[in-house]
Amino acid sequence: MDPRTVYRMLKPHLDEMNPSEKKELSELITSLPPEKITCHHRKVFSLKKAKENLKVFCRVEMEKEKAQSQV
């Protein structure tokens, strides 16, 4: 998709934005990516790893509920 087509698609939405939102969007588009990796990027898991973590979490929670119901 060429830039003109993208602009034509976004134009109605851009017209509705206030100047501060336009400025923030412009900065996001034109800014360079951060050199330093932030904590957020380190916490992003692959889909496989996320599924494994979810299964472990569910298993632990079910064991906690079982223990509480027996007490």
mmCIF file of the N, C-alpha and C atoms, coordinates in Angstrom:
data_MODEL
# 
_entry.id   MODEL 
# 
loop_
_atom_site.group_PDB 
_atom_site.id 
_atom_site.type_symbol 
_atom_site.label_atom_id 
_atom_site.label_alt_id 
_atom_site.label_comp_id 
_atom_site.label_asym_id 
_atom_site.label_entity_id 
_atom_site.label_seq_id 
_atom_site.pdbx_PDB_ins_code 
_atom_site.Cartn_x 
_atom_site.Cartn_y 
_atom_site.Cartn_z 
_atom_site.occupancy 
_atom_site.B_iso_or_equiv 
_atom_site.pdbx_formal_charge 
_atom_site.auth_seq_id 
_atom_site.auth_comp_id 
_atom_site.auth_asym_id 
_atom_site.auth_atom_id 
_atom_site.pdbx_PDB_model_num 
ATOM 1   N N  . MET A 1 1  ? 0.848   -1.166  0.000  1.00 0.00 ? 1  MET A N  1 
ATOM 2   C CA . MET A 1 1  ? 0.000   0.000   0.000  1.00 0.00 ? 1  MET A CA 1 
ATOM 3   C C  . MET A 1 1  ? 0.900   1.239   0.000  1.00 0.00 ? 1  MET A C  1 
ATOM 4   N N  . ASP A 1 2  ? 0.614   2.140   -0.866 1.00 0.00 ? 2  ASP A N  1 
ATOM 5   C CA . ASP A 1 2  ? 1.443   3.339   -0.939 1.00 0.00 ? 2  ASP A CA 1 
ATOM 6   C C  . ASP A 1 2  ? 0.979   4.380   0.094  1.00 0.00 ? 2  ASP A C  1 
ATOM 7   N N  . PRO A 1 3  ? 1.848   5.341   0.393  1.00 0.00 ? 3  PRO A N  1 
ATOM 8   C CA . PRO A 1 3  ? 1.527   6.332   1.433  1.00 0.00 ? 3  PRO A CA 1 
ATOM 9   C C  . PRO A 1 3  ? 0.271   7.148   1.143  1.00 0.00 ? 3  PRO A C  1 
ATOM 10  N N  . ARG A 1 4  ? 0.016   7.436   -0.115 1.00 0.00 ? 4  ARG A N  1 
ATOM 11  C CA . ARG A 1 4  ? -1.181  8.237   -0.444 1.00 0.00 ? 4  ARG A CA 1 
ATOM 12  C C  . ARG A 1 4  ? -2.459  7.482   -0.089 1.00 0.00 ? 4  ARG A C  1 
ATOM 13  N N  . THR A 1 5  ? -2.485  6.213   -0.381 1.00 0.00 ? 5  THR A N  1 
ATOM 14  C CA . THR A 1 5  ? -3.663  5.405   -0.064 1.00 0.00 ? 5  THR A CA 1 
ATOM 15  C C  . THR A 1 5  ? -3.871  5.340   1.449  1.00 0.00 ? 5  THR A C  1 
ATOM 16  N N  . VAL A 1 6  ? -2.799  5.143   2.168  1.00 0.00 ? 6  VAL A N  1 
ATOM 17  C CA . VAL A 1 6  ? -2.888  5.090   3.622  1.00 0.00 ? 6  VAL A CA 1 
ATOM 18  C C  . VAL A 1 6  ? -3.387  6.415   4.167  1.00 0.00 ? 6  VAL A C  1 
ATOM 19  N N  . TYR A 1 7  ? -2.867  7.515   3.625  1.00 0.00 ? 7  TYR A N  1 
ATOM 20  C CA . TYR A 1 7  ? -3.294  8.839   4.088  1.00 0.00 ? 7  TYR A CA 1 
ATOM 21  C C  . TYR A 1 7  ? -4.779  9.064   3.806  1.00 0.00 ? 7  TYR A C  1 
ATOM 22  N N  . ARG A 1 8  ? -5.226  8.668   2.625  1.00 0.00 ? 8  ARG A N  1 
ATOM 23  C CA . ARG A 1 8  ? -6.647  8.837   2.291  1.00 0.00 ? 8  ARG A CA 1 
ATOM 24  C C  . ARG A 1 8  ? -7.546  8.033   3.229  1.00 0.00 ? 8  ARG A C  1 
ATOM 25  N N  . MET A 1 9  ? -7.073  6.864   3.617  1.00 0.00 ? 9  MET A N  1 
ATOM 26  C CA . MET A 1 9  ? -7.857  6.045   4.545  1.00 0.00 ? 9  MET A CA 1 
ATOM 27  C C  . MET A 1 9  ? -7.899  6.665   5.939  1.00 0.00 ? 9  MET A C  1 
ATOM 28  N N  . LEU A 1 10 ? -6.785  7.278   6.361  1.00 0.00 ? 10 LEU A N  1 
ATOM 29  C CA . LEU A 1 10 ? -6.701  7.848   7.701  1.00 0.00 ? 10 LEU A CA 1 
ATOM 30  C C  . LEU A 1 10 ? -7.232  9.279   7.806  1.00 0.00 ? 10 LEU A C  1 
ATOM 31  N N  . LYS A 1 11 ? -7.359  9.963   6.694  1.00 0.00 ? 11 LYS A N  1 
ATOM 32  C CA . LYS A 1 11 ? -7.728  11.376  6.681  1.00 0.00 ? 11 LYS A CA 1 
ATOM 33  C C  . LYS A 1 11 ? -8.982  11.688  7.514  1.00 0.00 ? 11 LYS A C  1 
ATOM 34  N N  . PRO A 1 12 ? -10.098 10.948  7.363  1.00 0.00 ? 12 PRO A N  1 
ATOM 35  C CA . PRO A 1 12 ? -11.274 11.272  8.186  1.00 0.00 ? 12 PRO A CA 1 
ATOM 36  C C  . PRO A 1 12 ? -11.006 11.166  9.687  1.00 0.00 ? 12 PRO A C  1 
ATOM 37  N N  . HIS A 1 13 ? -10.192 10.203  10.075 1.00 0.00 ? 13 HIS A N  1 
ATOM 38  C CA . HIS A 1 13 ? -9.870  10.034  11.494 1.00 0.00 ? 13 HIS A CA 1 
ATOM 39  C C  . HIS A 1 13 ? -8.916  11.127  11.972 1.00 0.00 ? 13 HIS A C  1 
ATOM 40  N N  . LEU A 1 14 ? -7.987  11.513  11.116 1.00 0.00 ? 14 LEU A N  1 
ATOM 41  C CA . LEU A 1 14 ? -7.043  12.565  11.487 1.00 0.00 ? 14 LEU A CA 1 
ATOM 42  C C  . LEU A 1 14 ? -7.740  13.904  11.668 1.00 0.00 ? 14 LEU A C  1 
ATOM 43  N N  . ASP A 1 15 ? -8.764  14.160  10.851 1.00 0.00 ? 15 ASP A N  1 
ATOM 44  C CA . ASP A 1 15 ? -9.504  15.416  10.967 1.00 0.00 ? 15 ASP A CA 1 
ATOM 45  C C  . ASP A 1 15 ? -10.229 15.530  12.301 1.00 0.00 ? 15 ASP A C  1 
ATOM 46  N N  . GLU A 1 16 ? -10.619 14.401  12.882 1.00 0.00 ? 16 GLU A N  1 
ATOM 47  C CA . GLU A 1 16 ? -11.351 14.416  14.148 1.00 0.00 ? 16 GLU A CA 1 
ATOM 48  C C  . GLU A 1 16 ? -10.443 14.547  15.362 1.00 0.00 ? 16 GLU A C  1 
ATOM 49  N N  . MET A 1 17 ? -9.143  14.356  15.183 1.00 0.00 ? 17 MET A N  1 
ATOM 50  C CA . MET A 1 17 ? -8.203  14.411  16.300 1.00 0.00 ? 17 MET A CA 1 
ATOM 51  C C  . MET A 1 17 ? -7.900  15.849  16.693 1.00 0.00 ? 17 MET A C  1 
ATOM 52  N N  . ASN A 1 18 ? -7.658  16.062  17.990 1.00 0.00 ? 18 ASN A N  1 
ATOM 53  C CA . ASN A 1 18 ? -7.271  17.402  18.424 1.00 0.00 ? 18 ASN A CA 1 
ATOM 54  C C  . ASN A 1 18 ? -5.760  17.570  18.213 1.00 0.00 ? 18 ASN A C  1 
ATOM 55  N N  . PRO A 1 19 ? -5.260  18.800  18.235 1.00 0.00 ? 19 PRO A N  1 
ATOM 56  C CA . PRO A 1 19 ? -3.844  19.048  17.934 1.00 0.00 ? 19 PRO A CA 1 
ATOM 57  C C  . PRO A 1 19 ? -2.850  18.279  18.803 1.00 0.00 ? 19 PRO A C  1 
ATOM 58  N N  . SER A 1 20 ? -3.156  18.113  20.080 1.00 0.00 ? 20 SER A N  1 
ATOM 59  C CA . SER A 1 20 ? -2.214  17.389  20.940 1.00 0.00 ? 20 SER A CA 1 
ATOM 60  C C  . SER A 1 20 ? -2.134  15.911  20.550 1.00 0.00 ? 20 SER A C  1 
ATOM 61  N N  . GLU A 1 21 ? -3.270  15.326  20.163 1.00 0.00 ? 21 GLU A N  1 
ATOM 62  C CA . GLU A 1 21 ? -3.259  13.931  19.711 1.00 0.00 ? 21 GLU A CA 1 
ATOM 63  C C  . GLU A 1 21 ? -2.490  13.792  18.401 1.00 0.00 ? 21 GLU A C  1 
ATOM 64  N N  . LYS A 1 22 ? -2.658  14.769  17.519 1.00 0.00 ? 22 LYS A N  1 
ATOM 65  C CA . LYS A 1 22 ? -1.928  14.743  16.247 1.00 0.00 ? 22 LYS A CA 1 
ATOM 66  C C  . LYS A 1 22 ? -0.422  14.830  16.480 1.00 0.00 ? 22 LYS A C  1 
ATOM 67  N N  . LYS A 1 23 ? -0.030  15.692  17.416 1.00 0.00 ? 23 LYS A N  1 
ATOM 68  C CA . LYS A 1 23 ? 1.386   15.852  17.721 1.00 0.00 ? 23 LYS A CA 1 
ATOM 69  C C  . LYS A 1 23 ? 1.960   14.557  18.297 1.00 0.00 ? 23 LYS A C  1 
ATOM 70  N N  . GLU A 1 24 ? 1.224   13.932  19.211 1.00 0.00 ? 24 GLU A N  1 
ATOM 71  C CA . GLU A 1 24 ? 1.679   12.685  19.823 1.00 0.00 ? 24 GLU A CA 1 
ATOM 72  C C  . GLU A 1 24 ? 1.798   11.576  18.771 1.00 0.00 ? 24 GLU A C  1 
ATOM 73  N N  . LEU A 1 25 ? 0.837   11.485  17.880 1.00 0.00 ? 25 LEU A N  1 
ATOM 74  C CA . LEU A 1 25 ? 0.886   10.490  16.804 1.00 0.00 ? 25 LEU A CA 1 
ATOM 75  C C  . LEU A 1 25 ? 2.076   10.738  15.895 1.00 0.00 ? 25 LEU A C  1 
ATOM 76  N N  . SER A 1 26 ? 2.321   11.990  15.571 1.00 0.00 ? 26 SER A N  1 
ATOM 77  C CA . SER A 1 26 ? 3.454   12.341  14.724 1.00 0.00 ? 26 SER A CA 1 
ATOM 78  C C  . SER A 1 26 ? 4.771   11.941  15.376 1.00 0.00 ? 26 SER A C  1 
ATOM 79  N N  . GLU A 1 27 ? 4.891   12.178  16.680 1.00 0.00 ? 27 GLU A N  1 
ATOM 80  C CA . GLU A 1 27 ? 6.106   11.800  17.404 1.00 0.00 ? 27 GLU A CA 1 
ATOM 81  C C  . GLU A 1 27 ? 6.290   10.281  17.424 1.00 0.00 ? 27 GLU A C  1 
ATOM 82  N N  . LEU A 1 28 ? 5.197   9.565   17.596 1.00 0.00 ? 28 LEU A N  1 
ATOM 83  C CA . LEU A 1 28 ? 5.282   8.107   17.596 1.00 0.00 ? 28 LEU A CA 1 
ATOM 84  C C  . LEU A 1 28 ? 5.753   7.570   16.243 1.00 0.00 ? 28 LEU A C  1 
ATOM 85  N N  . ILE A 1 29 ? 5.266   8.180   15.180 1.00 0.00 ? 29 ILE A N  1 
ATOM 86  C CA . ILE A 1 29 ? 5.609   7.717   13.834 1.00 0.00 ? 29 ILE A CA 1 
ATOM 87  C C  . ILE A 1 29 ? 7.052   8.043   13.487 1.00 0.00 ? 29 ILE A C  1 
ATOM 88  N N  . THR A 1 30 ? 7.498   9.236   13.850 1.00 0.00 ? 30 THR A N  1 
ATOM 89  C CA . THR A 1 30 ? 8.817   9.689   13.409 1.00 0.00 ? 30 THR A CA 1 
ATOM 90  C C  . THR A 1 30 ? 9.951   9.387   14.389 1.00 0.00 ? 30 THR A C  1 
ATOM 91  N N  . SER A 1 31 ? 9.618   9.002   15.620 1.00 0.00 ? 31 SER A N  1 
ATOM 92  C CA . SER A 1 31 ? 10.683  8.785   16.599 1.00 0.00 ? 31 SER A CA 1 
ATOM 93  C C  . SER A 1 31 ? 11.410  7.468   16.335 1.00 0.00 ? 31 SER A C  1 
ATOM 94  N N  . LEU A 1 32 ? 12.651  7.420   16.782 1.00 0.00 ? 32 LEU A N  1 
ATOM 95  C CA . LEU A 1 32 ? 13.451  6.216   16.651 1.00 0.00 ? 32 LEU A CA 1 
ATOM 96  C C  . LEU A 1 32 ? 13.085  5.233   17.754 1.00 0.00 ? 32 LEU A C  1 
ATOM 97  N N  . PRO A 1 33 ? 13.272  3.944   17.523 1.00 0.00 ? 33 PRO A N  1 
ATOM 98  C CA . PRO A 1 33 ? 12.987  2.985   18.589 1.00 0.00 ? 33 PRO A CA 1 
ATOM 99  C C  . PRO A 1 33 ? 13.967  3.155   19.737 1.00 0.00 ? 33 PRO A C  1 
ATOM 100 N N  . PRO A 1 34 ? 13.564  2.823   20.951 1.00 0.00 ? 34 PRO A N  1 
ATOM 101 C CA . PRO A 1 34 ? 14.463  2.999   22.093 1.00 0.00 ? 34 PRO A CA 1 
ATOM 102 C C  . PRO A 1 34 ? 15.677  2.086   21.968 1.00 0.00 ? 34 PRO A C  1 
ATOM 103 N N  . GLU A 1 35 ? 16.831  2.617   22.362 1.00 0.00 ? 35 GLU A N  1 
ATOM 104 C CA . GLU A 1 35 ? 18.056  1.828   22.315 1.00 0.00 ? 35 GLU A CA 1 
ATOM 105 C C  . GLU A 1 35 ? 18.091  0.813   23.450 1.00 0.00 ? 35 GLU A C  1 
ATOM 106 N N  . LYS A 1 36 ? 17.612  1.227   24.591 1.00 0.00 ? 36 LYS A N  1 
ATOM 107 C CA . LYS A 1 36 ? 17.641  0.358   25.763 1.00 0.00 ? 36 LYS A CA 1 
ATOM 108 C C  . LYS A 1 36 ? 16.353  -0.459  25.809 1.00 0.00 ? 36 LYS A C  1 
ATOM 109 N N  . ILE A 1 37 ? 16.482  -1.731  26.079 1.00 0.00 ? 37 ILE A N  1 
ATOM 110 C CA . ILE A 1 37 ? 15.300  -2.583  26.206 1.00 0.00 ? 37 ILE A CA 1 
ATOM 111 C C  . ILE A 1 37 ? 14.685  -2.341  27.567 1.00 0.00 ? 37 ILE A C  1 
ATOM 112 N N  . THR A 1 38 ? 13.401  -2.051  27.566 1.00 0.00 ? 38 THR A N  1 
ATOM 113 C CA . THR A 1 38 ? 12.716  -1.765  28.825 1.00 0.00 ? 38 THR A CA 1 
ATOM 114 C C  . THR A 1 38 ? 12.221  -3.053  29.456 1.00 0.00 ? 38 THR A C  1 
ATOM 115 N N  . CYS A 1 39 ? 11.784  -2.946  30.669 1.00 0.00 ? 39 CYS A N  1 
ATOM 116 C CA . CYS A 1 39 ? 11.263  -4.112  31.389 1.00 0.00 ? 39 CYS A CA 1 
ATOM 117 C C  . CYS A 1 39 ? 10.082  -4.720  30.647 1.00 0.00 ? 39 CYS A C  1 
ATOM 118 N N  . HIS A 1 40 ? 9.257   -3.876  30.038 1.00 0.00 ? 40 HIS A N  1 
ATOM 119 C CA . HIS A 1 40 ? 8.085   -4.380  29.310 1.00 0.00 ? 40 HIS A CA 1 
ATOM 120 C C  . HIS A 1 40 ? 8.508   -5.357  28.220 1.00 0.00 ? 40 HIS A C  1 
ATOM 121 N N  . HIS A 1 41 ? 9.550   -5.011  27.485 1.00 0.00 ? 41 HIS A N  1 
ATOM 122 C CA . HIS A 1 41 ? 9.975   -5.877  26.394 1.00 0.00 ? 41 HIS A CA 1 
ATOM 123 C C  . HIS A 1 41 ? 10.508  -7.207  26.911 1.00 0.00 ? 41 HIS A C  1 
ATOM 124 N N  . ARG A 1 42 ? 11.106  -7.194  28.070 1.00 0.00 ? 42 ARG A N  1 
ATOM 125 C CA . ARG A 1 42 ? 11.633  -8.437  28.637 1.00 0.00 ? 42 ARG A CA 1 
ATOM 126 C C  . ARG A 1 42 ? 10.514  -9.363  29.084 1.00 0.00 ? 42 ARG A C  1 
ATOM 127 N N  . LYS A 1 43 ? 9.359   -8.807  29.427 1.00 0.00 ? 43 LYS A N  1 
ATOM 128 C CA . LYS A 1 43 ? 8.254   -9.610  29.943 1.00 0.00 ? 43 LYS A CA 1 
ATOM 129 C C  . LYS A 1 43 ? 7.346   -10.153 28.838 1.00 0.00 ? 43 LYS A C  1 
ATOM 130 N N  . VAL A 1 44 ? 7.595   -9.845  27.597 1.00 0.00 ? 44 VAL A N  1 
ATOM 131 C CA . VAL A 1 44 ? 6.768   -10.340 26.510 1.00 0.00 ? 44 VAL A CA 1 
ATOM 132 C C  . VAL A 1 44 ? 7.197   -11.766 26.190 1.00 0.00 ? 44 VAL A C  1 
ATOM 133 N N  . PHE A 1 45 ? 6.230   -12.690 26.277 1.00 0.00 ? 45 PHE A N  1 
ATOM 134 C CA . PHE A 1 45 ? 6.514   -14.102 26.037 1.00 0.00 ? 45 PHE A CA 1 
ATOM 135 C C  . PHE A 1 45 ? 6.066   -14.512 24.639 1.00 0.00 ? 45 PHE A C  1 
ATOM 136 N N  . SER A 1 46 ? 6.650   -15.584 24.150 1.00 0.00 ? 46 SER A N  1 
ATOM 137 C CA . SER A 1 46 ? 6.161   -16.176 22.910 1.00 0.00 ? 46 SER A CA 1 
ATOM 138 C C  . SER A 1 46 ? 4.821   -16.830 23.223 1.00 0.00 ? 46 SER A C  1 
ATOM 139 N N  . LEU A 1 47 ? 4.060   -17.141 22.187 1.00 0.00 ? 47 LEU A N  1 
ATOM 140 C CA . LEU A 1 47 ? 2.747   -17.739 22.393 1.00 0.00 ? 47 LEU A CA 1 
ATOM 141 C C  . LEU A 1 47 ? 2.864   -19.081 23.105 1.00 0.00 ? 47 LEU A C  1 
ATOM 142 N N  . LYS A 1 48 ? 3.850   -19.869 22.728 1.00 0.00 ? 48 LYS A N  1 
ATOM 143 C CA . LYS A 1 48 ? 4.053   -21.178 23.350 1.00 0.00 ? 48 LYS A CA 1 
ATOM 144 C C  . LYS A 1 48 ? 4.356   -21.026 24.843 1.00 0.00 ? 48 LYS A C  1 
ATOM 145 N N  . LYS A 1 49 ? 5.258   -20.104 25.172 1.00 0.00 ? 49 LYS A N  1 
ATOM 146 C CA . LYS A 1 49 ? 5.634   -19.875 26.561 1.00 0.00 ? 49 LYS A CA 1 
ATOM 147 C C  . LYS A 1 49 ? 4.443   -19.330 27.358 1.00 0.00 ? 49 LYS A C  1 
ATOM 148 N N  . ALA A 1 50 ? 3.650   -18.459 26.742 1.00 0.00 ? 50 ALA A N  1 
ATOM 149 C CA . ALA A 1 50 ? 2.485   -17.889 27.420 1.00 0.00 ? 50 ALA A CA 1 
ATOM 150 C C  . ALA A 1 50 ? 1.467   -18.981 27.736 1.00 0.00 ? 50 ALA A C  1 
ATOM 151 N N  . LYS A 1 51 ? 1.266   -19.915 26.800 1.00 0.00 ? 51 LYS A N  1 
ATOM 152 C CA . LYS A 1 51 ? 0.335   -21.014 27.052 1.00 0.00 ? 51 LYS A CA 1 
ATOM 153 C C  . LYS A 1 51 ? 0.827   -21.895 28.192 1.00 0.00 ? 51 LYS A C  1 
ATOM 154 N N  . GLU A 1 52 ? 2.123   -22.177 28.218 1.00 0.00 ? 52 GLU A N  1 
ATOM 155 C CA . GLU A 1 52 ? 2.693   -22.973 29.304 1.00 0.00 ? 52 GLU A CA 1 
ATOM 156 C C  . GLU A 1 52 ? 2.490   -22.272 30.645 1.00 0.00 ? 52 GLU A C  1 
ATOM 157 N N  . ASN A 1 53 ? 2.771   -20.973 30.691 1.00 0.00 ? 53 ASN A N  1 
ATOM 158 C CA . ASN A 1 53 ? 2.594   -20.203 31.927 1.00 0.00 ? 53 ASN A CA 1 
ATOM 159 C C  . ASN A 1 53 ? 1.144   -20.215 32.390 1.00 0.00 ? 53 ASN A C  1 
ATOM 160 N N  . LEU A 1 54 ? 0.212   -20.117 31.430 1.00 0.00 ? 54 LEU A N  1 
ATOM 161 C CA . LEU A 1 54 ? -1.207  -20.126 31.757 1.00 0.00 ? 54 LEU A CA 1 
ATOM 162 C C  . LEU A 1 54 ? -1.622  -21.477 32.343 1.00 0.00 ? 54 LEU A C  1 
ATOM 163 N N  . LYS A 1 55 ? -1.129  -22.562 31.756 1.00 0.00 ? 55 LYS A N  1 
ATOM 164 C CA . LYS A 1 55 ? -1.452  -23.896 32.280 1.00 0.00 ? 55 LYS A CA 1 
ATOM 165 C C  . LYS A 1 55 ? -0.921  -24.056 33.703 1.00 0.00 ? 55 LYS A C  1 
ATOM 166 N N  . VAL A 1 56 ? 0.308   -23.618 33.939 1.00 0.00 ? 56 VAL A N  1 
ATOM 167 C CA . VAL A 1 56 ? 0.900   -23.721 35.279 1.00 0.00 ? 56 VAL A CA 1 
ATOM 168 C C  . VAL A 1 56 ? 0.099   -22.876 36.267 1.00 0.00 ? 56 VAL A C  1 
ATOM 169 N N  . PHE A 1 57 ? -0.260  -21.672 35.873 1.00 0.00 ? 57 PHE A N  1 
ATOM 170 C CA . PHE A 1 57 ? -1.029  -20.776 36.737 1.00 0.00 ? 57 PHE A CA 1 
ATOM 171 C C  . PHE A 1 57 ? -2.378  -21.405 37.083 1.00 0.00 ? 57 PHE A C  1 
ATOM 172 N N  . CYS A 1 58 ? -3.066  -21.964 36.084 1.00 0.00 ? 58 CYS A N  1 
ATOM 173 C CA . CYS A 1 58 ? -4.366  -22.587 36.333 1.00 0.00 ? 58 CYS A CA 1 
ATOM 174 C C  . CYS A 1 58 ? -4.233  -23.768 37.273 1.00 0.00 ? 58 CYS A C  1 
ATOM 175 N N  . ARG A 1 59 ? -3.207  -24.577 37.074 1.00 0.00 ? 59 ARG A N  1 
ATOM 176 C CA . ARG A 1 59 ? -2.984  -25.741 37.932 1.00 0.00 ? 59 ARG A CA 1 
ATOM 177 C C  . ARG A 1 59 ? -2.752  -25.295 39.381 1.00 0.00 ? 59 ARG A C  1 
ATOM 178 N N  . VAL A 1 60 ? -1.922  -24.286 39.567 1.00 0.00 ? 60 VAL A N  1 
ATOM 179 C CA . VAL A 1 60 ? -1.627  -23.785 40.919 1.00 0.00 ? 60 VAL A CA 1 
ATOM 180 C C  . VAL A 1 60 ? -2.885  -23.227 41.572 1.00 0.00 ? 60 VAL A C  1 
ATOM 181 N N  . GLU A 1 61 ? -3.679  -22.471 40.821 1.00 0.00 ? 61 GLU A N  1 
ATOM 182 C CA . GLU A 1 61 ? -4.899  -21.891 41.379 1.00 0.00 ? 61 GLU A CA 1 
ATOM 183 C C  . GLU A 1 61 ? -5.905  -22.974 41.764 1.00 0.00 ? 61 GLU A C  1 
ATOM 184 N N  . MET A 1 62 ? -6.011  -24.011 40.927 1.00 0.00 ? 62 MET A N  1 
ATOM 185 C CA . MET A 1 62 ? -6.930  -25.102 41.244 1.00 0.00 ? 62 MET A CA 1 
ATOM 186 C C  . MET A 1 62 ? -6.491  -25.828 42.520 1.00 0.00 ? 62 MET A C  1 
ATOM 187 N N  . GLU A 1 63 ? -5.180  -25.995 42.685 1.00 0.00 ? 63 GLU A N  1 
ATOM 188 C CA . GLU A 1 63 ? -4.668  -26.635 43.900 1.00 0.00 ? 63 GLU A CA 1 
ATOM 189 C C  . GLU A 1 63 ? -4.936  -25.776 45.128 1.00 0.00 ? 63 GLU A C  1 
ATOM 190 N N  . LYS A 1 64 ? -4.820  -24.456 44.984 1.00 0.00 ? 64 LYS A N  1 
ATOM 191 C CA . LYS A 1 64 ? -5.110  -23.545 46.096 1.00 0.00 ? 64 LYS A CA 1 
ATOM 192 C C  . LYS A 1 64 ? -6.579  -23.650 46.497 1.00 0.00 ? 64 LYS A C  1 
ATOM 193 N N  . GLU A 1 65 ? -7.475  -23.660 45.484 1.00 0.00 ? 65 GLU A N  1 
ATOM 194 C CA . GLU A 1 65 ? -8.905  -23.750 45.765 1.00 0.00 ? 65 GLU A CA 1 
ATOM 195 C C  . GLU A 1 65 ? -9.249  -25.070 46.444 1.00 0.00 ? 65 GLU A C  1 
ATOM 196 N N  . LYS A 1 66 ? -8.606  -26.154 45.998 1.00 0.00 ? 66 LYS A N  1 
ATOM 197 C CA . LYS A 1 66 ? -8.841  -27.466 46.600 1.00 0.00 ? 66 LYS A CA 1 
ATOM 198 C C  . LYS A 1 66 ? -8.418  -27.461 48.058 1.00 0.00 ? 66 LYS A C  1 
ATOM 199 N N  . ALA A 1 67 ? -7.239  -26.866 48.324 1.00 0.00 ? 67 ALA A N  1 
ATOM 200 C CA . ALA A 1 67 ? -6.726  -26.804 49.683 1.00 0.00 ? 67 ALA A CA 1 
ATOM 201 C C  . ALA A 1 67 ? -7.641  -25.972 50.584 1.00 0.00 ? 67 ALA A C  1 
ATOM 202 N N  . GLN A 1 68 ? -8.181  -24.882 50.054 1.00 0.00 ? 68 GLN A N  1 
ATOM 203 C CA . GLN A 1 68 ? -9.059  -24.021 50.847 1.00 0.00 ? 68 GLN A CA 1 
ATOM 204 C C  . GLN A 1 68 ? -10.393 -24.709 51.129 1.00 0.00 ? 68 GLN A C  1 
ATOM 205 N N  . SER A 1 69 ? -10.898 -25.459 50.162 1.00 0.00 ? 69 SER A N  1 
ATOM 206 C CA . SER A 1 69 ? -12.188 -26.124 50.363 1.00 0.00 ? 69 SER A CA 1 
ATOM 207 C C  . SER A 1 69 ? -12.081 -27.282 51.342 1.00 0.00 ? 69 SER A C  1 
ATOM 208 N N  . GLN A 1 70 ? -10.903 -27.888 51.463 1.00 0.00 ? 70 GLN A N  1 
ATOM 209 C CA . GLN A 1 70 ? -10.706 -28.994 52.395 1.00 0.00 ? 70 GLN A CA 1 
ATOM 210 C C  . GLN A 1 70 ? -10.520 -28.516 53.829 1.00 0.00 ? 70 GLN A C  1 
ATOM 211 N N  . VAL A 1 71 ? -10.141 -27.263 54.001 1.00 0.00 ? 71 VAL A N  1 
ATOM 212 C CA . VAL A 1 71 ? -9.870  -26.726 55.342 1.00 0.00 ? 71 VAL A CA 1 
ATOM 213 C C  . VAL A 1 71 ? -11.134 -26.327 56.017 1.00 0.00 ? 71 VAL A C  1 
# 
